[in-house]
């Protein structure tokens, strides 16, 4: 609201009374009124036109108190900011008592203040000595409050953040370099790379049982393998005896022709053994895995690439030219579907025979309040089955991000897995 508008609200243009305040005249006066030049006063008090020579500085009138007619006489008079006082005649002049019932402000007074993120607002005092409501004076607010600090993505890439400080102009200014919010990530060898998933909310679930209901869940920052574990990575753990268990076809782990393919036939317990052996890591929770695939809220696509079935993106699906047979489940090298990459950079999260996560299996877990808390860990025991995310199957329904099933592991057709970590 502009100042003239505030003035008109305060003084009401068109009222019968006359205000002598310059601001009021500015608000209500006639812009076209003629101004008459009366000239400067002469020494004798008369007007002087522009041609009259200057006769020097005029005399300064001294204040003369108003006289009163009778000693002890009383009268009421206005005072201060719309207040009232009682005056008494003493020694021939009026002497005022205490000023009572004063208003909040002086008529025409304008007050401004700043607030929040470099915003400003103003208010005007009315002729009745009361403040009008605060009116926003600035059209735009800033981004932050000066002096605030944060660590945010800013101009950094996915999974990175930089320290920032709020300037006096209420804008965020970087104060340091971009850094991974997950600490130092693995970058080699290629099948051992990690990606960072920053803290934040994601949309979990679907309208289909056992994935219902949808919920917005907060998950803290974590790092996760870009690809599922390959035979090349798993073989040293197996041959050293650090990874144990029963396998349908253990020769796959050391077959030179299969080193780039995902490890298969691994029990849930063995997957946990490998993650611990491979840098004191662990299996991801179901919530972490699903967030790594879906991306941050409000992203809510059905598949990793969007909402529609698309053979050009996933040629292994039902009805596609490359539709998989049962003897081909998960038998492909890592990074063989480069068009399917999650918003955080994770790959091969479908078409790999599914992946173990750390959660115990409960078909009704996602209906419970515990499943909607920050960083859900899955149902508490006892239990022998664990959640498997994603699938190799050709059914498009099985390829949805929210798809979940259960398994006990221990056979050739068991899922693969990838590892995650926190605590950086």
C-alpha positions as CSV (number, residue, x, y, z in Angstrom):
1,X,0.0,0.0,0.0
2,X,1.4,3.4,-1.0
3,X,1.8,6.3,1.5
4,X,-1.0,8.4,-0.2
5,X,-3.3,5.4,0.2
6,X,-2.4,5.1,3.9
7,X,-3.0,8.8,4.4
8,X,-6.5,8.7,2.8
9,X,-7.4,5.9,5.1
10,X,-6.3,7.9,8.0
11,X,-7.8,11.3,7.2
12,X,-10.8,10.6,5.0
13,X,-10.7,12.9,2.1
14,X,-13.8,15.0,1.8
15,X,-14.4,15.5,5.5
16,X,-15.7,18.8,6.7
17,X,-12.8,19.5,9.1
18,X,-9.6,20.9,7.9
19,X,-6.2,19.4,8.8
20,X,-3.2,21.5,8.8
21,X,-0.7,18.5,8.5
22,X,1.3,18.6,5.4
23,X,0.9,14.8,4.9
24,X,-2.9,15.2,5.1
25,X,-2.9,18.0,2.5
26,X,-0.7,15.8,0.3
27,X,-3.3,13.0,0.5
28,X,-6.5,15.0,0.0
29,X,-5.5,18.2,-1.7
30,X,-6.4,19.2,-5.2
31,X,-3.4,18.7,-7.5
32,X,-4.6,21.5,-9.8
33,X,-5.2,24.1,-7.1
34,X,-3.6,27.5,-7.9
35,X,-0.8,28.6,-5.7
36,X,-0.7,32.4,-5.2
37,X,2.7,34.1,-4.6
38,X,2.1,36.6,-1.8
39,X,5.7,37.7,-1.9
40,X,8.0,38.0,1.1
41,X,6.9,40.1,4.1
42,X,8.3,43.7,4.3
43,X,9.8,45.1,7.5
44,X,6.4,46.7,8.3
45,X,4.6,43.5,7.9
46,X,3.1,44.2,4.5
47,X,3.5,42.0,1.5
48,X,6.4,42.4,-0.8
49,X,6.4,41.4,-4.4
50,X,9.2,39.7,-6.2
51,X,10.6,43.1,-7.3
52,X,10.9,44.5,-3.8
53,X,14.5,44.5,-2.5
54,X,15.2,42.4,0.4
55,X,15.3,44.5,3.6
56,X,17.1,42.0,5.8
57,X,16.0,39.3,8.2
58,X,12.4,39.6,9.5
59,X,11.9,40.0,13.2
60,X,11.1,36.8,15.1
61,X,7.8,36.9,17.0
62,X,8.0,35.8,20.6
63,X,5.5,33.5,22.1
64,X,2.9,35.3,24.2
65,X,0.9,33.2,26.6
66,X,-2.8,33.5,26.4
67,X,-4.2,35.6,29.2
68,X,-7.2,34.6,31.3
69,X,-9.9,36.9,32.6
70,X,-10.3,35.8,36.2
71,X,-7.9,34.2,38.7
72,X,-8.9,30.6,39.5
73,X,-11.1,30.2,36.4
74,X,-11.1,26.7,35.0
75,X,-11.5,25.3,31.4
76,X,-11.0,22.1,29.5
77,X,-8.5,22.0,26.6
78,X,-7.0,19.5,24.2
79,X,-3.4,18.4,24.7
80,X,-0.9,15.9,23.4
81,X,-2.1,13.1,21.1
82,X,-5.9,13.7,21.2
83,X,-5.8,14.0,25.0
84,X,-7.7,16.4,27.4
85,X,-6.5,18.5,30.2
86,X,-7.9,21.0,32.7
87,X,-6.4,24.5,32.6
88,X,-6.5,26.9,35.6
89,X,-6.1,30.7,35.5
90,X,-3.1,31.6,37.6
91,X,-1.5,35.0,37.6
92,X,-3.4,36.0,34.5
93,X,-2.4,33.1,32.3
94,X,-3.7,29.6,31.7
95,X,-1.7,26.8,33.4
96,X,-2.4,23.3,32.1
97,X,-2.7,20.2,34.3
98,X,-1.9,16.6,33.5
99,X,-2.8,15.5,29.9
100,X,-5.2,12.6,30.2
101,X,-6.6,10.0,27.8
102,X,-3.9,10.5,25.2
103,X,-4.1,8.4,22.0
104,X,-1.5,6.0,20.6
105,X,0.2,8.4,18.3
106,X,0.3,11.9,16.8
107,X,-2.1,12.4,13.8
108,X,-0.2,11.9,10.6
109,X,2.7,10.0,12.1
110,X,4.1,7.3,9.8
111,X,5.9,4.3,11.3
112,X,7.9,1.8,9.3
113,X,9.5,-1.5,10.4
114,X,11.3,-4.4,8.9
115,X,10.5,-8.0,9.5
116,X,11.4,-11.5,8.5
117,X,13.2,-12.0,5.3
118,X,13.9,-8.3,4.4
119,X,10.2,-7.4,4.3
120,X,9.0,-4.0,5.3
121,X,5.6,-2.7,6.4
122,X,4.2,0.7,7.4
123,X,1.3,2.1,9.4
124,X,-0.2,5.6,9.7
125,X,-1.7,7.4,12.7
126,X,-5.3,8.6,12.1
127,X,-6.8,12.0,13.1
128,X,-8.2,10.2,16.2
129,X,-4.6,9.3,17.3
130,X,-5.0,5.6,16.6
131,X,-2.7,3.4,14.5
132,X,-4.1,1.9,11.3
133,X,-3.2,-1.8,10.7
134,X,0.3,-2.6,9.4
135,X,0.3,-2.6,5.6
136,X,2.9,-4.5,3.6
137,X,5.2,-1.9,2.0
138,X,7.6,-4.2,0.1
139,X,6.4,-6.2,-2.9
140,X,8.9,-9.0,-2.6
141,X,10.3,-11.0,0.3
142,X,13.8,-12.4,0.5
143,X,14.9,-16.0,0.7
144,X,16.1,-16.1,4.3
145,X,16.8,-14.1,7.5
146,X,20.3,-12.4,7.5
147,X,22.8,-14.4,9.5
148,X,21.1,-17.8,9.0
149,X,23.3,-20.7,7.8
150,X,22.4,-23.9,6.1
151,X,23.9,-26.8,4.1
152,X,22.0,-27.1,0.9
153,X,22.3,-28.4,-2.7
154,X,22.5,-24.9,-4.2
155,X,24.2,-25.1,-7.5
156,X,25.8,-28.5,-6.7
157,X,25.0,-31.8,-8.4
158,X,22.8,-34.6,-7.1
159,X,23.9,-35.9,-3.7
160,X,26.1,-32.8,-3.1
161,X,25.7,-29.8,-0.9
162,X,27.6,-26.7,0.2
163,X,27.6,-24.4,3.2
164,X,25.6,-21.3,2.7
165,X,24.9,-18.1,4.7
166,X,22.1,-15.6,4.4
167,X,23.3,-12.1,3.3
168,X,22.1,-8.7,4.5
169,X,20.0,-8.7,1.3
170,X,18.2,-11.9,2.4
171,X,19.7,-14.1,-0.2
172,X,21.6,-17.4,0.2
173,X,25.3,-17.1,-0.6
174,X,27.6,-20.1,-0.9
175,X,30.5,-20.0,1.6
176,X,32.3,-23.2,0.7
177,X,32.7,-25.9,-2.0
178,X,30.3,-28.6,-3.0
179,X,30.7,-31.8,-1.1
180,X,29.0,-35.1,-1.0
181,X,26.5,-35.3,1.9
182,X,27.4,-38.9,2.1
183,X,31.1,-38.4,2.7
184,X,33.6,-39.8,0.2
185,X,31.9,-42.1,-2.3
186,X,33.5,-45.1,-4.0
187,X,34.3,-44.4,-7.6
188,X,36.2,-47.5,-8.7
189,X,36.3,-50.1,-9.9
190,X,33.2,-49.4,-12.0
191,X,31.0,-52.1,-10.6
192,X,31.8,-50.9,-7.0
193,X,30.6,-47.3,-7.4
194,X,28.3,-45.7,-4.9
195,X,25.7,-43.0,-5.3
196,X,24.5,-40.6,-2.6
197,X,20.8,-40.2,-1.6
198,X,20.4,-36.9,0.3
199,X,18.1,-36.7,3.3
200,X,14.5,-35.8,2.6
201,X,11.0,-37.1,1.9
202,X,9.9,-39.5,-0.7
203,X,6.5,-41.1,-1.7
204,X,6.4,-44.7,-0.7
205,X,3.8,-47.4,-1.7
206,X,1.0,-47.8,-4.2
207,X,-2.7,-48.5,-4.2
208,X,-2.1,-52.2,-4.6
209,X,-1.9,-54.6,-1.7
210,X,0.6,-55.3,0.0
211,X,2.0,-51.8,-1.0
212,X,-0.9,-49.7,0.2
213,X,-1.3,-47.0,1.4
214,X,0.8,-44.3,-0.2
215,X,2.7,-42.3,2.4
216,X,5.3,-39.5,2.4
217,X,8.3,-40.8,4.4
218,X,11.5,-39.0,5.6
219,X,14.7,-40.9,5.1
220,X,18.1,-39.6,6.2
221,X,21.1,-39.4,3.9
222,X,22.7,-42.7,2.9
223,X,25.1,-44.1,0.2
224,X,24.1,-47.1,-1.8
225,X,25.8,-49.2,-4.5
226,X,25.1,-47.9,-8.0
227,X,24.8,-51.5,-9.2
228,X,23.9,-54.8,-7.6
229,X,26.9,-56.8,-6.4
230,X,28.6,-58.6,-9.3
231,X,30.3,-62.1,-9.2
232,X,33.6,-60.3,-9.5
233,X,33.0,-58.4,-6.2
234,X,31.5,-61.4,-4.4
235,X,34.0,-64.0,-5.3
236,X,36.8,-62.9,-2.9
237,X,34.4,-63.0,0.0
238,X,33.3,-66.5,-1.0
239,X,36.7,-67.9,-1.5
240,X,38.1,-66.4,1.7
241,X,35.3,-68.1,3.7
242,X,33.9,-64.7,5.0
243,X,30.7,-65.4,3.0
244,X,29.2,-68.8,3.9
245,X,26.0,-70.6,3.1
246,X,24.4,-73.0,0.6
247,X,24.3,-72.2,-3.1
248,X,22.7,-73.8,-6.1
249,X,25.6,-73.0,-8.4
250,X,28.6,-71.6,-6.6
251,X,30.8,-72.0,-9.8
252,X,29.1,-68.9,-11.1
253,X,31.0,-66.8,-8.7
254,X,34.4,-67.6,-10.2
255,X,33.4,-68.3,-13.8
256,X,35.6,-65.8,-15.9
257,X,32.8,-65.3,-18.4
258,X,30.3,-64.3,-15.7
259,X,32.3,-61.8,-13.7
260,X,30.2,-58.7,-14.9
261,X,26.9,-60.4,-14.1
262,X,25.0,-60.0,-10.8
263,X,25.6,-62.6,-8.1
264,X,22.6,-64.9,-7.8
265,X,21.5,-67.7,-5.4
266,X,22.6,-65.9,-2.3
267,X,20.7,-66.2,1.0
268,X,19.7,-63.1,2.9
269,X,22.2,-63.9,5.7
270,X,25.0,-64.3,3.2
271,X,24.1,-60.9,1.6
272,X,24.5,-59.3,5.0
273,X,27.8,-61.1,5.5
274,X,29.1,-59.6,2.3
275,X,28.0,-56.1,3.0
276,X,29.8,-56.3,6.4
277,X,32.9,-57.7,4.8
278,X,32.8,-55.1,2.1
279,X,33.5,-52.0,4.2
280,X,31.3,-52.5,7.3
281,X,28.2,-51.8,5.3
282,X,24.7,-53.4,5.4
283,X,21.7,-54.2,3.3
284,X,19.5,-51.1,2.6
285,X,16.1,-50.9,4.3
286,X,13.0,-51.2,2.1
287,X,12.4,-47.5,2.5
288,X,16.0,-46.6,1.5
289,X,15.9,-48.9,-1.5
290,X,12.5,-47.5,-2.7
291,X,13.7,-43.9,-2.3
292,X,16.9,-44.6,-4.2
293,X,14.8,-45.8,-7.1
294,X,11.9,-43.4,-7.0
295,X,13.7,-40.1,-6.2
296,X,12.6,-37.3,-3.8
297,X,9.0,-36.2,-3.2
298,X,6.9,-35.1,-5.0
299,X,8.1,-37.5,-7.7
300,X,5.5,-40.4,-7.8
301,X,6.0,-42.3,-11.0
302,X,4.9,-45.9,-11.4
303,X,8.1,-47.1,-13.1
304,X,11.6,-45.8,-12.8
305,X,11.2,-44.0,-16.1
306,X,7.6,-42.8,-15.8
307,X,4.1,-44.1,-15.7
308,X,3.7,-45.9,-19.0
309,X,5.0,-49.3,-20.2
310,X,7.8,-48.7,-22.7
311,X,9.7,-51.4,-24.6
312,X,12.1,-48.9,-26.0
313,X,13.3,-48.2,-22.4
314,X,12.9,-51.7,-21.0
315,X,13.0,-54.2,-23.9
316,X,12.9,-57.2,-21.5
317,X,9.2,-56.7,-20.5
318,X,6.2,-58.7,-21.5
319,X,5.4,-58.3,-25.2
320,X,8.7,-56.7,-25.9
321,X,11.2,-58.0,-28.5
322,X,13.7,-58.9,-25.7
323,X,11.2,-60.5,-23.3
324,X,13.1,-62.7,-20.9
325,X,12.6,-66.4,-20.4
326,X,12.8,-68.1,-17.0
327,X,16.3,-69.5,-17.7
328,X,17.5,-65.9,-18.3
329,X,16.5,-64.4,-15.0
330,X,19.0,-61.8,-14.0
331,X,21.7,-63.1,-16.3
332,X,23.0,-59.9,-17.8
333,X,26.0,-57.7,-17.0
334,X,25.8,-54.5,-14.9
335,X,25.1,-51.2,-16.7
336,X,23.3,-53.1,-19.6
337,X,20.2,-50.9,-19.3
338,X,21.7,-47.4,-19.2
339,X,18.4,-45.7,-20.1
340,X,17.0,-46.8,-16.7
341,X,18.7,-44.6,-14.1
342,X,17.1,-43.4,-10.9
343,X,17.1,-39.6,-10.1
344,X,20.0,-40.3,-7.7
345,X,22.1,-42.3,-10.3
346,X,21.3,-45.9,-9.2
347,X,21.1,-48.4,-12.0
348,X,19.9,-52.0,-12.7
349,X,17.1,-51.7,-10.1
350,X,14.8,-53.8,-12.3
351,X,15.4,-56.8,-14.5
352,X,17.9,-58.3,-12.0
353,X,15.8,-61.1,-10.3
354,X,14.9,-58.8,-7.4
355,X,17.0,-57.5,-4.5
356,X,17.2,-58.4,-0.8
357,X,16.6,-55.6,1.6
358,X,17.0,-55.7,5.4
359,X,13.3,-55.6,6.4
360,X,11.5,-58.7,7.7
361,X,8.4,-59.5,5.7
362,X,4.9,-58.5,6.9
363,X,2.2,-58.0,4.2
364,X,0.4,-55.5,6.4
365,X,3.4,-53.5,7.7
366,X,2.8,-50.5,5.5
367,X,-0.6,-49.9,7.1
368,X,1.0,-49.5,10.5
369,X,2.0,-46.1,12.1
370,X,5.5,-47.5,12.6
371,X,6.0,-47.7,8.9
372,X,5.4,-44.0,8.5
373,X,7.9,-42.7,11.1
374,X,11.2,-41.3,10.0
375,X,13.7,-43.9,8.7
376,X,11.5,-46.9,9.1
377,X,13.4,-50.1,9.8
378,X,10.6,-52.7,9.0
379,X,8.6,-54.8,11.4
380,X,10.2,-56.3,14.5
381,X,10.7,-60.1,14.8
382,X,10.2,-62.9,15.0
383,X,10.3,-63.8,11.3
384,X,12.1,-65.9,8.8
385,X,11.1,-64.2,5.5
386,X,12.5,-60.9,4.3
387,X,11.4,-58.4,1.7
388,X,12.5,-58.6,-1.9
389,X,12.2,-55.4,-4.0
390,X,11.8,-55.3,-7.7
391,X,11.8,-58.4,-10.0
392,X,13.2,-59.9,-13.2
393,X,9.8,-61.0,-14.3
394,X,8.3,-59.8,-17.5
395,X,5.0,-58.7,-16.0
396,X,4.9,-54.9,-16.0
397,X,3.1,-55.0,-12.6
398,X,6.2,-56.7,-11.1
399,X,8.4,-53.9,-12.4
400,X,6.7,-51.1,-10.5
401,X,8.9,-49.2,-8.1
402,X,6.7,-50.1,-5.1
403,X,6.5,-53.8,-6.0
404,X,7.4,-56.0,-3.0
405,X,7.4,-59.8,-2.3
406,X,9.1,-62.1,0.2
407,X,11.7,-64.9,0.1
408,X,13.8,-67.2,2.2
409,X,16.7,-67.5,-0.1
410,X,19.1,-70.3,-0.8
411,X,18.3,-71.3,-4.4
412,X,19.7,-70.4,-7.8
413,X,16.7,-68.2,-8.5
414,X,17.2,-66.2,-5.3
415,X,17.6,-62.4,-5.6
416,X,20.7,-60.4,-5.9
417,X,21.5,-57.5,-3.6
418,X,23.4,-54.2,-3.2
419,X,24.8,-52.6,0.0
420,X,24.3,-49.3,1.7
421,X,25.8,-47.3,4.5
422,X,25.2,-44.3,6.8
423,X,27.1,-42.8,9.7
424,X,29.4,-40.6,7.6
